[in-house]
């Protein structure tokens, strides 16, 4: 057996630095996944609490010019007003749990003081992804009482509303600007209209209250980091015990650079047969 002095060589120092960096990165990814797990559990507690709360007038939860509080998401609120069907907004590129393409149908509900509540009435499956607003199921006329789940506005470029009232994500601020009307911050996913389910449209599904895959993903990343360190240690032990791999003798006794020993003559195989010698072919 030799010593571990070879670990000071450039090759092994470089190898060690790479292993340390990979292990540190794997550890960080594991910590990130466990952080996501804590966030998920916190969100689940908020959702469970809000789902159990009684229906509340929308004015007590949402207000114009103020973003919806994330701690209020999935609370049930109630609002009464009249749908402005001419300002229906189509949210493109949606799909249901089966992968069926469709759109979300969003209609502003104008309350008595002129402030609109942005209502996602539900999902409508389509054959293509660009329906006209006149194709979707119409909102009911007259005064309507809507009960729905509070949702926080989307962000980013996907919330921009085109002049013909199409978007890819819902933002009350962007929709209010497009329809030129004051709106409550946030929006709601409709549960019922006048005490009945929304006709012809699929309702928004409640979020799954599980912990997701974050725990096992975190363990996997930590395992990869430990495996990298173990692999480094094993290879170092192997080289100390047997020497560098490129300098080890090969099977058959050949040295690292010596020629293969010459092959001797093959032994003659004894011919076995039950045929008498005088009848055998020569």
N, C-alpha and C positions, 0 to 999 in steps of 0.2 A: 504494500500500500504506500502511496505517496502522500504528500502534504497538500494542503489547500492553497498553496502559494499561487497556483495557476489562476485563482480568482482575481488576482491583481492584474492579469493581462487585459489588454484593450478589448479583446473579444468578450471576455466574461464581464468586465465592467459595463460595457455597452448592453449586454444581455440583461444584467441586473437592473440597470436604469430603466430599460423597457418594461421589465416585470413590475418594478415599483410603480411606474406610471400607469400601467394597465390595472394593477390592483387598486391604486388610489381612485382611478376612474370608475371601476366596478363598484367600489365602496360608495362613491358619491351617487351613482345611479341607484344603488340600493336605498340609500338615505332618501333620495328624491321619491322613490316609489312609496316608502313608508310615510313620507310627508303627504303624498297624494292620498294615502289611506286615511290619515288623520283628517284631511279636508273632507273626504267622502263621508266619514262618520259624522263630522260636524254638520254637513249639509243634510244628511239623513235625519239627524235629530231635529233640525229646523223644519224639515218637510213633515215629519211625523207630528210635531207640535202644531203646525199650521193647518194640516189636514183635519185635525180634531177640533179646531176652533169653530165657533158658530159663524154663520154668514153675517157679514158686516157691511153697512153702507159704504160705497166706494169712497165717499168724501172723507171717511175716517181713516183710510189707508193710503189713498193716492191723492195727489194734488197737482194742479197745472204748474209747469215750470220746474218741477223737482223730480229727480229720478226715483224710481221705485226702490225701496230699501230691500236689499237681498234677504234680510231677515223676515220680510213679509211675503217672500215668494211662496206660492202654493196656498196662500190664504184664500178663502172664498169671500168674494165681495158681490154686492148687488147694486145694479144701476138701472134706472128707468129713463127712457128717452125714445127717440125716433131714429131709425137707421137712415143714414144718407147713402142710399144704394148707388147713386150716381158717382160716388167717390170710392167705390169698391176697389181695393188693392189686391192684386194677385201676387202671391209669394211663390216664386218658381222653384223648381228643382227639389221638391219634397218627395218622399216615398214612405209607404207604410211598412209594417213589420214583415210583410211578404215580399218586399222589393217592388211593389207596384208603383210606377211613377204617378205623380199627381201634383197638386198645388194646394196651398192654404188660402182660404177665402177670408179676407180681412175687411171689415166694414166699420166705419166710425159710427158710434151711437151718440147722437147729439142730445144732451140733457137740457133741462129747462133753462139754465143760465147760458146756454150756447157753447159750453165746453163739451168736447167730444171725448168719449172713451173708445180707445182702439180695441176692437173685439175681433179675435181670431175665431170665426164661427166654426172652423173645422177643416178637415182634409177631404179633397175631392179627387178621386182617381180619374186619370185621363189616358187617352191613347198616345198623345204627344205632349210636349212640355210647354206649349205656347198657346193656351186657350184665350179667347177673347172674354172680356168681363161679362158680356151678354150671354155667354155659354154656361156660366156657373149657376148653381141653384140660387134663386133670388132671396134676399132678406125679406122678412115679413114687413108689410106696410103698417103704418099707425104706431101707436104707443106700444113699446115692448119693455118688459122687465127681464133683464139678463142677469144670471148668476154665473160667475166664472172664477177660474183660478188666476191669481195675480202672477204675472211674469215680469222679469226684468228685461229691459230693452237689449237688443243685440247691438254690437259695435262694429266699426270698421267699414270698409268700402262696400261690403255686401248689403248694407242697410240703405244705400242710396235708392231713391224712388225715381223712376223714369217719368217723363211727362205723361205717358199713357198709363201711369199707375201700376208699374210692375216693379218688384224688388226681389231680393234673394234672402233677406232676413228682416225681421220686424223691429223697427225703432219708432216709438211714438213721436219723437222729435222730428225725424225725417218725414213721417207721414203727415204730421201737423203742418209742416212747412209746405208739403206738396198739395194739401187740400186747403191751405190758407185758413186754418181755424185753430184756436187754442185747444190743447188736448191735455188730458191727465198724463203724468209721467208713468211709464210702463204700459203694459197692455194686459188683457185677460184672455184666457182660453175659455170659450163658452162651455158651460155645463148644461144649461137649460135656457129656454126662452119662453116666458109666460108659464113656467112650471113644467114644460115639456122638453124632451131632448131635441136638439137642432135637427130638423128634417133633411134627409138626403146628403148629409155630410158626416164623416167619421170624427168623433171627438178626439181631443188630445189625450194620449195615454199618460197616466201618472208615472213618475220616475220609479225605477226599480230601487228598492231600499236595501240592497245588499252591499257588501264591501268591495265588490269588483275583484279584479285579479291582482291588485297592487301588492298584497302580502306575499304571494308566491313569486311575483316578479322581483320583489325586493330580495327574497331569499336566493333566487337564482343568480342575481348579480353578485351577491356576497359570496356565493359558492364559486363563481367564476374567479373572483379575486383570490380566494383561498387556494383554488386549484392552480392558479398561476404561480403562487409562492411555493406550493408543494412540488410542482413540476421543476422549478428552478433548483430546489434542494435535492431532488432525486437525481437530476442530471449532473449536479456538482459531485454528489456522492459517487455516481457511476464513473465519472472521469477520474476521480481520486483513486478509485479501486482498480480500474482497468486501463487507465490512461486515455489520451485523446482518441476519439473514434477513428480518425483517419490514420492512426499509427498502430492500430491493433492488428495482430496476426489474424489472417483469415482462416477459415476452416480448412483442414487438410495440411496444416503446418506451414503454409506459404507465408513468408514475411511480408512486411508492408510494401516492399518494392522488389522482392526476389522473384525469380521466375518460377513457374509451376513445375514441379518435379516431373521428369519424363515418364510417360506411361509405359509400363512393361507390356510384354506380349500377353494377349488374352489367353487364358487357359483353354485348352481344347475341350470341347464338350463331348462327353461320352455318349455315343449313340446307343440308344436302347430300343430294342424291337423284339418281337416274338417270332419273326421270320427266321428260319434256319439260315446259317451263314452261306451255304451253297446257293441259296436262292436270292440273296441280297444283291441289290444293284451296286456295282463297283464304281 
